[in-house]
Amino acid sequence: MGTEDLHTAVRTGDASLVESLLNKGSNIDTVYYGWTPLQHAIDIGNQEVAVLLIDKGCDHVFHDKNHRAPFEEAVMKKQPKVVESLLAKGVTGNIIMSGGHTPLTYAVEKECPGLLSVLIKGPGIEVDKPNTWGHTAAYLAAKNGEVEMLKSLLSAGANANYICKEEGAYTPLIAAAANEHVQVVSALTKHGCDLNAQDADGWTALWHAYSSASEDICRVLLRAGADKSIPNAEGQTVVQDATENEDESMIELFQKYNSLV
């Protein structure tokens, strides 16, 4: 029942032996080479043993100066079962992690829908908490083209019109249009986002789509009711620009949706 016995059982992933040792009196929080059993289980990716230790009442917050807290470590190692157990124990999901992400933006950045789903359901989660770079999870999902994760976040109450001041006052729709993510643009328009929000240069999502020659995105935006008569900071509309540049395909597209302005 020594320190090494419990850590060996954790390392080998023997959940039955871990439980047996704990029942016989092994210290659940014993530190071995700087690790608690929980930290050790998370580090090697054994979610079953980690959840067992949490359920058995281990110290789920402790970490020494050389290691991240168990919750952050579980997030960064993409372990939704462990994250879910820690959230149930009262660990907050509203932190800024050591790398600058929130848990939600990290899940989006690393394309982990399972982790995102668990975090969204966490008690008291701030779905629009921005990370160090001013990105909310929904904004980042829109920018990165992660349409399914974006839909999950919007269903959880994420702000579809969040303004990212750190990136030129882009909204999720503008970010999606600027990065040519047509499915994301479509999802946001169906959600009822502001179609005519303008960035720091006065550009709407339609301006960005037009600038990228993305007729598909222009079409989605125009069908949804985007206003093509809004001038940018230089006082020019997309229609005027297309006309001056004799962009016949875009002129034809704009003509299809009401008269030229």
C-alpha positions as CSV (number, residue, x, y, z in Angstrom):
1,M,0.0,0.0,0.0
2,G,3.0,2.3,-0.4
3,T,3.2,5.4,-2.5
4,E,4.9,3.6,-5.4
5,D,2.2,0.9,-5.4
6,L,-0.6,3.3,-6.1
7,H,1.3,5.2,-8.8
8,T,2.3,2.0,-10.4
9,A,-1.4,0.9,-10.6
10,V,-2.2,4.3,-12.1
11,R,0.6,4.1,-14.6
12,T,-0.5,0.6,-15.7
13,G,-4.1,1.8,-16.0
14,D,-5.4,-0.9,-13.6
15,A,-8.5,0.8,-12.3
16,S,-9.5,-2.2,-10.2
17,L,-6.2,-2.3,-8.5
18,V,-6.3,1.5,-7.9
19,E,-9.7,1.1,-6.2
20,S,-8.5,-1.8,-4.2
21,L,-5.4,0.0,-2.9
22,L,-7.6,3.0,-2.0
23,N,-10.0,0.8,-0.1
24,K,-7.0,-0.7,1.8
25,G,-5.9,2.8,2.9
26,S,-3.5,4.1,0.3
27,N,-3.3,7.9,0.4
28,I,-5.2,9.1,-2.6
29,D,-3.2,12.3,-2.8
30,T,0.2,10.9,-2.2
31,V,2.9,12.7,-4.2
32,Y,5.5,10.6,-6.2
33,Y,8.2,12.4,-8.2
34,G,6.1,15.6,-8.0
35,W,2.8,14.0,-9.2
36,T,-0.4,13.2,-7.4
37,P,-2.2,10.1,-8.7
38,L,-4.7,12.3,-10.4
39,Q,-2.0,14.4,-12.2
40,H,-0.3,11.1,-13.2
41,A,-3.5,9.7,-14.7
42,I,-4.3,12.8,-16.6
43,D,-0.7,13.1,-17.9
44,I,-0.8,9.6,-19.4
45,G,-4.3,10.0,-20.7
46,N,-6.1,7.4,-18.6
47,Q,-9.5,9.0,-18.2
48,E,-11.1,6.0,-16.5
49,V,-8.6,6.1,-13.6
50,A,-8.7,9.9,-13.4
51,V,-12.5,9.9,-13.1
52,L,-12.2,7.2,-10.5
53,L,-9.8,9.2,-8.4
54,I,-12.0,12.3,-8.7
55,D,-15.1,10.3,-7.7
56,K,-13.2,8.9,-4.7
57,G,-12.6,12.4,-3.4
58,C,-9.0,13.2,-4.4
59,D,-7.7,16.7,-4.2
60,H,-8.7,17.8,-7.7
61,V,-7.1,21.3,-7.4
62,F,-3.6,20.6,-6.1
63,H,-0.6,21.0,-8.4
64,D,3.0,21.8,-7.7
65,K,4.8,24.8,-9.3
66,N,6.1,22.7,-12.1
67,H,2.7,21.5,-13.5
68,R,-0.6,22.9,-14.7
69,A,-3.7,22.5,-12.5
70,P,-5.5,19.2,-13.2
71,F,-8.4,21.0,-15.0
72,E,-6.2,22.9,-17.4
73,E,-4.1,19.8,-18.0
74,A,-7.3,17.8,-18.8
75,V,-8.5,20.5,-21.2
76,M,-5.2,20.7,-23.0
77,K,-4.9,16.9,-23.3
78,K,-8.5,16.8,-24.7
79,Q,-10.0,14.6,-22.0
80,P,-13.8,15.4,-21.9
81,K,-14.6,12.8,-19.3
82,V,-12.1,14.2,-16.8
83,V,-13.2,17.7,-17.6
84,E,-16.8,16.8,-17.0
85,S,-16.0,15.2,-13.6
86,L,-14.0,18.2,-12.5
87,L,-16.7,20.6,-13.6
88,A,-19.2,18.6,-11.5
89,K,-16.9,19.0,-8.5
90,G,-17.2,22.8,-8.9
91,V,-14.1,23.6,-10.9
92,T,-14.8,26.7,-13.0
93,G,-14.6,26.5,-16.7
94,N,-14.2,30.3,-17.0
95,I,-10.4,30.6,-16.8
96,I,-7.7,32.0,-19.0
97,M,-5.3,29.1,-19.4
98,S,-1.5,29.5,-19.4
99,G,-1.4,29.7,-23.2
100,G,-4.0,32.5,-23.4
101,H,-7.1,30.5,-24.4
102,T,-10.2,29.9,-22.5
103,P,-11.2,26.3,-22.3
104,L,-14.0,26.9,-24.9
105,T,-11.7,28.7,-27.4
106,Y,-9.1,26.0,-26.9
107,A,-11.7,23.3,-27.8
108,V,-12.6,25.3,-30.9
109,E,-9.0,25.9,-31.9
110,K,-8.1,22.3,-31.5
111,E,-11.3,21.1,-33.3
112,C,-12.6,19.1,-30.3
113,P,-16.4,19.0,-30.5
114,G,-16.7,16.5,-27.7
115,L,-14.7,18.7,-25.3
116,L,-16.7,21.7,-26.4
117,S,-20.0,20.0,-25.7
118,V,-18.9,19.1,-22.1
119,L,-17.7,22.6,-21.5
120,I,-20.8,24.3,-22.8
121,K,-22.9,22.3,-20.3
122,G,-20.6,23.2,-17.4
123,P,-22.3,25.1,-14.5
124,G,-22.0,28.8,-14.8
125,I,-20.1,28.7,-18.1
126,E,-19.5,32.1,-19.7
127,V,-20.0,31.2,-23.3
128,D,-18.9,34.6,-24.6
129,K,-15.8,35.0,-22.4
130,P,-13.0,36.2,-24.7
131,N,-9.5,34.8,-24.7
132,T,-6.3,36.8,-24.6
133,W,-6.7,37.8,-28.3
134,G,-10.2,39.0,-27.9
135,H,-11.8,35.9,-29.5
136,T,-14.9,34.3,-28.1
137,A,-15.5,30.7,-28.9
138,A,-18.2,31.5,-31.4
139,Y,-16.1,34.2,-33.1
140,L,-13.2,31.8,-33.4
141,A,-15.5,29.0,-34.7
142,A,-16.8,31.4,-37.4
143,K,-13.3,32.6,-38.3
144,N,-12.0,29.0,-38.5
145,G,-14.9,27.6,-40.5
146,E,-16.1,25.3,-37.7
147,V,-19.8,25.4,-38.5
148,E,-21.0,22.5,-36.3
149,M,-19.2,23.9,-33.2
150,L,-20.5,27.3,-34.1
151,K,-24.1,26.0,-34.2
152,S,-23.6,24.3,-30.7
153,L,-22.3,27.6,-29.3
154,L,-25.2,29.6,-30.8
155,S,-27.7,27.1,-29.3
156,A,-26.0,27.7,-26.0
157,G,-26.6,31.4,-26.2
158,A,-23.4,32.7,-27.8
159,N,-23.5,36.2,-29.2
160,A,-23.7,36.0,-33.0
161,N,-22.9,39.7,-33.2
162,Y,-19.9,39.9,-30.9
163,I,-17.5,42.6,-32.0
164,C,-13.8,41.6,-31.9
165,K,-12.1,45.0,-31.4
166,E,-8.7,43.4,-31.5
167,E,-9.3,42.4,-35.1
168,G,-10.6,45.5,-36.7
169,A,-14.2,45.3,-35.2
170,Y,-15.0,42.1,-37.1
171,T,-18.1,40.2,-36.1
172,P,-18.4,36.4,-36.6
173,L,-20.2,37.0,-39.9
174,I,-17.5,39.4,-41.2
175,A,-14.8,37.0,-40.1
176,A,-16.5,34.1,-41.8
177,A,-17.0,36.1,-45.0
178,A,-13.5,37.4,-45.0
179,N,-12.2,33.8,-44.7
180,E,-14.6,32.5,-47.3
181,H,-16.5,30.1,-45.1
182,V,-19.8,29.9,-46.9
183,Q,-21.4,27.3,-44.6
184,V,-20.7,29.4,-41.6
185,V,-22.1,32.5,-43.3
186,S,-25.2,30.6,-44.1
187,A,-25.6,29.3,-40.5
188,L,-25.2,32.8,-39.1
189,T,-27.7,34.4,-41.5
190,K,-30.2,31.7,-40.5
191,H,-29.5,32.5,-36.8
192,G,-30.6,36.1,-37.4
193,C,-27.2,37.9,-37.0
194,D,-26.7,41.5,-38.1
195,L,-26.1,41.2,-41.8
196,N,-25.0,44.8,-42.2
197,A,-22.5,45.3,-39.3
198,Q,-19.4,47.2,-40.4
199,D,-15.8,46.7,-39.4
200,A,-13.3,49.5,-38.6
201,D,-13.0,50.2,-42.3
202,G,-16.7,50.4,-42.9
203,W,-16.8,47.1,-44.7
204,T,-19.7,44.8,-44.2
205,A,-19.6,41.0,-44.7
206,L,-20.9,41.7,-48.2
207,W,-18.0,44.0,-48.9
208,H,-15.6,41.3,-47.8
209,A,-17.2,38.6,-49.9
210,Y,-17.2,40.9,-52.9
211,S,-13.5,41.8,-52.3
212,S,-12.7,38.0,-52.3
213,A,-14.8,37.5,-55.5
214,S,-16.8,34.9,-53.5
215,E,-20.1,34.9,-55.5
216,D,-21.5,32.1,-53.3
217,I,-21.1,34.1,-50.1
218,C,-22.4,37.2,-51.8
219,R,-25.5,35.2,-53.0
220,V,-26.1,33.9,-49.5
221,L,-25.9,37.3,-47.9
222,L,-28.1,39.0,-50.6
223,R,-30.7,36.3,-50.3
224,A,-30.8,36.9,-46.5
225,G,-31.3,40.6,-47.1
226,A,-27.8,42.2,-46.9
227,D,-27.9,45.8,-47.9
228,K,-25.6,46.4,-50.9
229,S,-26.0,50.2,-50.6
230,I,-24.0,50.6,-47.5
231,P,-20.8,52.7,-48.2
232,N,-17.5,51.9,-46.6
233,A,-15.3,54.4,-44.8
234,E,-14.3,55.8,-48.2
235,G,-17.9,56.4,-49.1
236,Q,-18.1,53.7,-51.8
237,T,-20.6,50.9,-52.1
238,V,-19.9,47.4,-53.5
239,V,-22.2,48.2,-56.5
240,Q,-20.2,51.4,-57.3
241,D,-17.0,49.5,-57.0
242,A,-18.1,46.7,-59.2
243,T,-19.4,49.2,-61.8
244,E,-16.2,51.2,-61.8
245,N,-14.2,48.0,-62.2
246,E,-16.5,46.6,-64.9
247,D,-17.0,43.4,-62.9
248,E,-19.7,42.0,-65.0
249,S,-20.4,38.8,-63.0
250,M,-20.8,40.8,-59.7
251,I,-22.9,43.5,-61.4
252,E,-25.2,40.8,-62.8
253,L,-25.4,39.3,-59.3
254,F,-26.2,42.6,-57.6
255,Q,-28.8,43.4,-60.3
256,K,-30.6,40.1,-59.5
257,Y,-31.2,41.4,-56.0
258,N,-33.1,44.6,-56.6
259,S,-32.0,47.6,-58.6
260,L,-28.5,49.1,-58.6
261,V,-28.0,52.0,-56.3
